[in-house]
Amino acid sequence: MRCLLQRVTEAAVMVEGAVVGEIGKGLLVFVGIQPSDDALIVERTAERLLNYRVFSDAMGKMNLNVVQAEGSILLVSQFTLAADTFSGNRPGFSTAASPEQASQLFGDLTAALLGSPAPVETGVFGADMQVSLVNDGPVTFLLEI
C-alpha cells in the first residue's frame, strides 16, 4: 500500500460538482492499493496514519500526530499511486490491485480509521474526483507499507 500524505490547512473532494468530503487542518491521504495488500497491511496503515508525527509542536518540530494536533483525515482512493513507472513513457497498472480488492481494502481502512479519535472523511471510490487542498508547509510524505 502506498499512501501519499499531505499536511493541509484545508482539503475537499468533489464528485459531479458536489462536495463529498472536506476537512480543515489535518492529513489529506491518497491511497494506492497493490495486489499483495491484505488485512494486516490495512491495520498497519491505519496505525501509521494516526501516529505519524508531521505536525509541529510548540518548539516548531514535527513531534505531533494528527490526533495530538486535533486534525482530521481525508482519505482518497488513487489507483495511479500503485502504477509501475520504472520504465517507458506510459504508466502500467498491472501493479495495482483489482477494483474489487481495492474497494474492499479501502473500505476496511476507512472503517479502521473511523474508530479513531480523528474525524475521517473520504472521497468516493472509483469516482472521477476533483481534489482541492492547501498544503501546509508544504509537507508531503510517501508512505510505503
N, C-alpha and C positions, 0 to 999 in steps of 0.2 A: 504494500500500500504506500502510495506517495501522497503526502499532504503538503500543499503549499500554504504556509501560514503568513498572513499579513496582519500586522498590528494596525488597527484602524481607529479613527475617531468616529467614523460612521460608515455604514455599508448597507446596501439594499439590493434585492434581486427582484426583477420584474419579469413577468410572463404575460405575453399578449396585452401589454400596456398596464397591467395591474401589479402592484407591489405584493409579493407573496412572502417575503421575509425581509426584515430590516433590523439593524442593531445600531446602537450608539457605540461607545467605547468598547473595544473587545478584539476578537480574532475573527477575521474572515478566513475560512479554511476551504480551499479547493481540494477535493478528494479524488484521486485516481486509483482505481481498484484493479489488481492484477489477478490472473488465474490461480496463483498459489496462495492467495489470501484466504483466511478462514476465521473462525470464531476467536481463536487465540490472538490473531493479528488485530481484530476489531477491539478486543479487550485492551490490548497493549496500546493501540492508537488512542482510545478514549482516555486512558491513564496519562499518556504523554501530552495530549492536548490540554488536559486540565492542569497538569503540573509543570509544563514548560514555562520557564521563567523569562519572559520577554518584556515585562512591564517594569518601569523604573521605580525604585524605592526612594525614600527621602534624600538619599545621597546621590541620586541620579544613576545608579547601577541597575542593570537588569536582574533584579532579585525577586520579583513578584510574578506569580502566575495569574491567570485570568480570574480565578476566584478571589485571590487576595486583592487584586486590583478592582474588584467589583465590576468586571466586564462581562460581556455576553459573547456567544459564539454563533456565527452564521456559517452553516455548512452548505457547500455547493458541490454536487457531483460533477466531475470533469474528466471524462474518459481520455481526453487528449494528454493528460499527465502520465498516463501509462503507455504512451506511444513509444515505439522504437525510433530513435532519432540518431542512431550511431553512424549511419551511412546514407548516401544518396541525398536527393533534394526533396524528397517527399516522405512524410512520416508513415510508419507502418503501425497497424493497430492489432496485430496478432498477439502482442504482449499485454493487451487489455483484456479484462475479464468479460465474459459474455454479458449481455444486458440483464439476463435473469439472475446470474450470480451477483453482479454488481448491484442490482436493485436490492437484493436480499441483504447483502453486507452493508450497503449504505443505510438501509433501514435499521439494521442491527446497531450500527454506530450511532445513529440518531437516537435510538432508544437508550443506549448506554449513557449517552450524554444528558438525555432528558432527566435522568435520575440524579443529576449532579446539582450543586448549588448555583452553577452558572446558567443563566437563561440561554435557551437554544432556539434558533430559528433555522429554517432550511429553504433552499430553492426547491424546484420540482424536478425529480429525477427524470432524465431523458428529454426534458423540455428545451426549447430554444429560449435561453435566458439572457437577459441584459443585466449585467452586474455593475453597480456604481460603488465607488469607495473613495475614502480619503485615507491614504496610507499615512500612518503616524510615524515619522522618523526620517525617511522611510525605514521600516523594519520588516523584512521578509525572510523567511526560512523555508527550506525544503527538507521535510522530514521523510526519510525512507524507513519504513518499519517492516 
